[in-house]
Amino acid sequence: MSDERITERLRLRPPHPSDEAAVTAMHTDPRTNRHRAAGVPQPEQVRSDLGDWIRRWNSDGISYWVVESLTEEGLLGVGGLRRIELETEPALNLYYRFRPEAWNRGYAVEMATAALELAEERCPRLPVVLRTRPTNGPALRVAEKLGFEFAASRVTDGAEEWIYRHAGPETSH
């Protein structure tokens, strides 16, 4: 079973150490952190996160992908699923971040749809959650389009965070 996925417009593949420069540039861009309560991460944190994503593909068989266009060169973003503990319960966190040049093209929904399919294949008993700030209108629209339902509100990093739970088949087992 391959960890890489091809969608209508995207190539989703596990990250490699060679992705470090592109991933760091995107994650440290202030425009991509408008809704991140902790602010812009330091490059060292991004490097550490990238290493974690690579390790998790090997240990968990699921993690965050590098998102590339099938027709254009370069990184569009990153996204996918990662195992987390949410209020002491195991879950899969749906995450994505795209370069501003890739915004408003439907890439987040396309990537997330593939991620939900992967969750059903590899971890069908784990709920999939999406965590976002109430001010993040684009993320709220993605959650709605994908059938996520509001589940809870909490404070993290000193700011309100909304948690959405996917209402699909993986939560009904």
N, C-alpha and C positions, 0 to 999 in steps of 0.2 A: 504494500500500500504506500503510495507516494505521499510525501509531505508537501509537494508542490501542487498547486491548483492553477488551472487556466480557466478564466471566465470569458465572457464575451469580449471584454476589452483589456483585461488585466492578467498579468502573470504574478502569482502569489508564491513566494518561495521562502524557505527558511533563510535567515540572515547568515552572512559569513563575516569573518573579521575584516575582509576587504571593504565592507559596507560602512566601516566606522566613520569616514570623513563625511559621507553624504547624510548618514543618520544623525551625526552630531550637528552638522550645519542646520538641518531641519529642526531638530529638537531644541537648539539654542536660539532659534529665530524668535524674537519677541512676539511676532505676529501669530505664531503657532501656540503661544502660551497665554493668550488673552483670558482664558477661563481657568487657568491653573493657579489655584490659591497660593501655592508655594513659590510662584514666580518662575522665571527662566532657570532651568537646571544648568549646573556647571558642566563643562565638557567631560570632566572625570566621572560624573554621575551617569551621563549618557553612555560612556564607554562601559561602565559597570553594568548598566541595564542591558546593553547589547550582548555582553558576555553571558548574562543571565538568560536572555532569550535563546541564545545558541545552546546553552546547557539544558534548558527545559525541553527543547525539541528532542534532545538525546535521552533525557530521563523520563519525561512525561508523554512524549509523542504528540505534543500539542504546545503551541507557543505563538509568538507574534511573527508574522511574515514581513518581508520586504515587498512592497507593492510597486510593480513596474507596469508601464504601458506596453501593449503588444505592438504598438506602432511608433513609439517615440523612445528615444534613449533617456536613461536616467531614472532616478528614484522619484516616484510620485508620493510615497508615504510608507508608513508601516501600520500594521494592524493584525488583529487576530484574537486569539483566546489564550488565557493563562489561568492555571489553577490558583485559586485564592481561598482563604478562610474569610467568610463574611459572617460576622456575629457568631463565630465558632462553628459555622456550617460550611462544608466544602461547596465551592461553586466555580464556575468559569467566568472570568471577567472579559467582556468584549471591550477591546481598546482599539483606537485608531488615531492617527495623526497624519495629516497630509500637508504637503507644501502649499502655500497660499495659491500658487499658480494652478493647482489641481482642485481647488474648492469649487463647489457649485456645479459639478459635472456628474454627480451620482456615483462617484467612486466609492464613497463610504458604504453606501447601501449595497453595492455590488460586492465589495470585499466582505462585508458583514454577512451577506447571504451565504457566501461560500464558507465562512467561519461557522455559521449555524449548522450547515450541512456536516461539516467536520465534527462538530460537537455531537451531533446525533449519531454519527458513525463510531466515534472513539470513546465518548463519555455520555451515553444517552441518559444516565440517571442523574447527572449533575445539572442543576439549574444554570442558565446563562443569565448573567446580570450585566447591566450597563450603568456605570456611575458617572454622573455629570453634575455640573452646577446649574441651578435654576435659570441662570442668565445665559446659558449656552443654547440659544435657539436652534442652531443647526443640528446639534446633537439630539435635542428634544424631537426634532422632526424626523431624524433617522430612527430613533427609538419607536416613534409612532408608525412609521412606514413598515418597520420590521415586526410589528405586533408585540412590542414590549409594553408592559403595564407598570404604572407607578406602584412601588412596593414600600418605600420608606424614605425618610429624611433624616439626616444626621449631620453633625458638624465634624469636618476633617480639615486639618491645616488652617483652623480658625475661620472657615467659611462653610456655608450650608452646601451639602451634597445631596442630590436626589439619586435614589437607587431604583432602577427599573428592572423588572424580571421578565424574561421572555415567556410568552404564553403558549409557545409551541409544544410539540410532542415530547421534548426532553424533560419537561416539568410535570408530565402526567404519568410517569412510570411509578 
